[in-house]
Amino acid sequence: MKNVVLILVLAAIAIGGWYAWKQYQAKAPLDDARGRVKSMLDAKAGGDNQTALCMWAAGKVNLSMDEISAHTDRFDDFVRRAGLESPGGYQITDAKLEGSEAVVVTVKLGGTTLRLRVLPRTPIDLAR
């Protein structure tokens, strides 16, 4: 009888651990995307365009000078299209998984709402 109880307790612990791991895996991409958008917008609002570009391009704080040069024109175009020339205050209101890797992060910026499509190691773009 003690063996049966022990087996049931171990099975419950294993199932609970598996469920917790699955919940973590589902939440991690959303948190990563929110953090990346927040870092990009904070850097841009603080006047640190290089860090904003690095977070936008690849989700890293630093890129090589060659990588920065390669992304500068596209970043400037993105900033203009998104209206982020001087972002000021903003609020991240939502993040939803789209497909297997893409996350759409919704940001309220002044009177406008932006939907940003975030993929790992890929430049952030406006969601359609």
PERAFEN-V170210 format. One record per backbone hydrogen bond with DSSP energy under -1.0 kcal/mol. NH is the residue of the N-H (numbers start at 1). CO is the residue of the C=O. E is the energy in kcal/mol with one decimal. If there is no record, write none. Layout:
BEGIN
nh->NH co->CO e->E
nh->NH co->CO e->E
END
This chain:
BEGIN
nh->5 co->1 e->-2.0
nh->6 co->2 e->-2.4
nh->7 co->3 e->-2.5
nh->8 co->4 e->-2.4
nh->9 co->5 e->-2.5
nh->10 co->6 e->-2.6
nh->11 co->7 e->-2.4
nh->12 co->8 e->-2.3
nh->13 co->9 e->-2.3
nh->14 co->10 e->-2.5
nh->15 co->11 e->-2.6
nh->16 co->12 e->-2.4
nh->17 co->13 e->-2.5
nh->18 co->14 e->-2.3
nh->19 co->15 e->-2.4
nh->20 co->16 e->-2.4
nh->21 co->17 e->-2.2
nh->22 co->18 e->-2.3
nh->23 co->19 e->-2.2
nh->24 co->20 e->-2.2
nh->25 co->21 e->-2.6
nh->26 co->22 e->-2.0
nh->27 co->23 e->-1.7
nh->28 co->24 e->-2.2
nh->31 co->27 e->-2.3
nh->32 co->28 e->-2.7
nh->33 co->29 e->-2.3
nh->34 co->30 e->-2.5
nh->35 co->31 e->-2.6
nh->36 co->32 e->-2.3
nh->37 co->33 e->-2.4
nh->38 co->34 e->-2.7
nh->39 co->35 e->-2.6
nh->40 co->36 e->-2.3
nh->41 co->37 e->-2.8
nh->42 co->38 e->-2.8
nh->43 co->39 e->-2.2
nh->44 co->40 e->-2.4
nh->45 co->41 e->-2.7
nh->46 co->42 e->-1.8
nh->47 co->44 e->-1.3
nh->48 co->43 e->-2.7
nh->49 co->47 e->-1.3
nh->52 co->48 e->-2.1
nh->53 co->49 e->-2.6
nh->54 co->50 e->-2.3
nh->55 co->51 e->-2.6
nh->56 co->52 e->-2.4
nh->57 co->53 e->-3.0
nh->58 co->54 e->-2.4
nh->60 co->54 e->-1.2
nh->68 co->64 e->-2.6
nh->69 co->65 e->-2.6
nh->70 co->66 e->-2.1
nh->71 co->67 e->-1.4
nh->72 co->68 e->-1.3
nh->75 co->71 e->-2.7
nh->76 co->72 e->-2.6
nh->77 co->73 e->-2.1
nh->78 co->74 e->-2.5
nh->79 co->75 e->-2.9
nh->80 co->76 e->-2.0
nh->81 co->77 e->-2.7
nh->82 co->78 e->-2.6
nh->84 co->79 e->-2.7
nh->91 co->108 e->-2.1
nh->93 co->106 e->-2.3
nh->94 co->106 e->-1.3
nh->96 co->104 e->-2.1
nh->98 co->102 e->-3.9
nh->103 co->118 e->-2.3
nh->104 co->96 e->-2.9
nh->105 co->116 e->-3.0
nh->106 co->94 e->-2.6
nh->107 co->114 e->-2.9
nh->108 co->91 e->-3.2
nh->109 co->112 e->-3.0
nh->112 co->109 e->-2.0
nh->114 co->107 e->-3.3
nh->116 co->105 e->-3.1
nh->117 co->125 e->-3.7
nh->118 co->103 e->-3.3
nh->122 co->119 e->-1.5
nh->124 co->56 e->-1.7
nh->125 co->117 e->-2.0
nh->127 co->115 e->-3.6
END
